[in-house]
Amino acid sequence: MKAARLFLITLLLASTSAAHAQERIVDWKVYGVGKIDESEWLFFYDAKGITQTQNGTVKVWTKTLRTKDVETFVKKGIGRKIDENIAHKLVDRYLSSLSKIMDADFDQNTRFILYEEIADSGRIQPISKIFYELYCSENMIRELSIHFNFKGKTRSIDQPEEWEYVLPESVGMDLIKLLCSAPPKEKG
């Protein structure tokens, strides 16, 4: 089975175009999968937009896609460019951000790479885009800007929220783990 995948990857690489070399404006990385109500959601952060402030916080844009929308997109056909990008990443032994924190197997990692490529394509309308500030040493987070698009209704809030502690074992904690280089401060 893995030999067949490697053969497919090799074929895809042989047909790559110069489009792969083009610079992307954003680089969405999957950092979480979660269920809210009856829907499953995919959470991404923009790796190219991460900024570290002088006061030790990290700022980053995130977006949320509904898994159902992504799966519908996959069923319709993802396109050659996305196929090629996935093949390149697999050959380069790329590990998605989520794979790193959850010790994913090959198939899970391939699925996460697919999600990232679809997010990068911009062809699915995100349910939300949130500009977060992370207070890494305290495991705290706050929203600086929120943009929702749900069931055809759009809403934006561009006012910083209060700091909140991040729940253990949450997608927020996964974001902290991935973007905060120093280990969390131990208390007590």
Buried (B, 14 or more C-beta within 10 A) or exposed (E): EEEEBEEEBEEBBEEBEEEEEEEEEBBBBBBBBBEEEEEBBBBBBBBBBBEBEEEEBBBBBBBBBBBEBBEEBBEEEBBEBBBBBBBBBBEEEBBBBBBBBBEBEEEBBBBBBBBBBBBBBEEBEBBBBBBBBBBBEBBBBBBBBBBBBEEEEEEEEEEEBEEEEBEEEEBBBBBBBBBBEEEBEEEE
